[in-house]
């Protein structure tokens, strides 16, 4: 099987090389009007089929590596270091992305899968897809060169083959780690497709903005996967690392956040280009930057540049990534300079009080956040290069800068829907803004009355601002839904709920975006609760108790267990609220035999109000007594609820409008649209 996998990777490299070469020649002939011995159309078709063939070749290689893991083939060095006989089946599958070589193979396979879908749908726009396919093959060649020559996943063990492997990293032996890395990679790799379309459209001086319409859906899909990956990682950190939080501004966490920020900016600013023909240069560089940051994120986890619980060890392939990143930026810059006259804006910003200006400010703030995260992440590297010693930037730096930026973004999320395109009159602002402003003010007053004093400390002030601005956004978005649904209800006689559904289906992109904004507000509500986190640590012996907030924890037992994969030591704690027992928690400490390392498994009782988060920290080395650490983390559940709402909103935004669907099936039943119904549709 290792020989088969190695051959499959070589075949994939050859097919991708042909795709790039034949595709480039065919596109050149089509651009110049020249004809060779083989027609450019036929040559382009053979290139497309070679690209499809590379997908099956890379799939075969990935299958070979997974097969080796399940077959316990420890003659393969990668399997020896990332699996063992007692490892459960799900984690044997996850071994594919648990190490450097396997994760690069996953990158290449997902890129090949995206390319397969793109090439299968080539009739959407044959010439533009041919450009994008050729560019994707160039990216694919880079990763296949790595897999064939720099980091081969099928390298064999020298000498005697051990009877068992060294096992999977214990931190990765958690159910979410079976889906978290693939989700992240689907996001990272997915941004290669809109990048390829944007670069191809610029190279061929694509007329109009059709490439934006094609690219937007690809970008939304990649953005959705990256969003899921980021928050699955946050939940994993919360459940496994045992420090009581979900986001620590770790360099690898930052690496995933940066392309998410620029991708979010792109999804907002493309509306400016579609509606007003503006920000064409900006949009091209946003998608270029998003892809470059995805590559940079992959580089940071593989070069050993940064220290992280997620990162791989020091590696020589960092040089390969730097070289590839430089090539990408040079190609983008050269193409932009050559074709920049094709990107002239059709209109200019007419007023600072307009929908366009809100999108522009939104973009600037998102890029400011991205630059802050990038600077903080690379500062240790820069300081070591300049001063000779590595200076680490910690969480307080990010919080000091990122929290105000996030609050300003939340404010822009609220005022954007109430502003009109081109210019908004003062009368319109007063009419549409007064209710959201009152909602924010009332929320702040109620919170202060309940004991949330803004002058107590900075964290409390920021939390109060987040909840007040959240009320502003929810009121603004809710008003948009109610206003449009009210018009439909008056014309159709439907109830307001049915009218809201119909309104959303008429303009899924706009109202799906509003649902996403609502989800973001819910996430902010959950994040704001962190200012009120509490914790206590105590030695807790048999039948002793400890108190945290409204809860009393009583130790019933300490026990041990063993299985072929790990030994576990755990506490059994009854949790009471008042005199009523509400649950039993069993936090664990595991010792993995194969890797000779330990990990923590948190026990968590989650409610909408707070999480009771319990850790068994082992035994005190001096007294020999068990140590229990308990956190009371308010509103954490709302973060995960908000993510679900964001996912739902994204699916709604990706769904075709009801009017478009009905146009084909009911073309013989024309409907006269009233001005009020047009208003209810609105603009994006």
Secondary structure, DSSP 8 states (H G I E B T S, - for coil): -HHHHHHHHHHHHHHHHHHHHHHHHHHHHHHHT---SS-HHHHHHHHHHHHHHHHHHHHHHHHHHHHHHHTT-TTBHHHHHH--TTS-HHHHHHGGGTSHHHHHHHHHHHHHHHHHHHHHTGGGSHHHHHHHHHHHHHHHHHHHHIIIIIS-TT-B--SS--SS-----GGG-SGGGGTHHHHHHHHHHHHHHHHHHHHHHHHTT--TTHHHHHHHHHHHHHHHHHHHHHHHHHHHIIIII-SS-S----HHHHHHHHHHHHHHHHHHHHHHHHHHS--HHHHHHHHHHHHHHHHHHHHHHHHS-S--SS-----TTHHHHHHHHHHHHHHHHHHHHHHGGGG--SS----SSSHHHHHHHHHHHHHHHHHHHHHHHHHHHHHHHHHSS-----HHHHHHHHHHHHHHHHHHHHHHTTS-SS---HHHHHHHHHHHHHHHHHHHHHHHHTT--TTS-HHHHHHHHHHHHHHHHHHHHHHHHHHHHHHHHHHH---HHHHHHHHHHHSHHHHHHHHHHHHHHHHHHHHHGGGG-EEEEEE--TT-EEEETTEEEEEEEEEEEE-SSEEEEEEEEEEEETTEEEEEE--EEEEETTTTEEEEE-EEEE-SSEEEEEEEEEE-TTT--EEEEEEEEETHHHHHHHHHHHHHHHHHHHS--HHHHHHHHTTTS-----HHHHHHH---
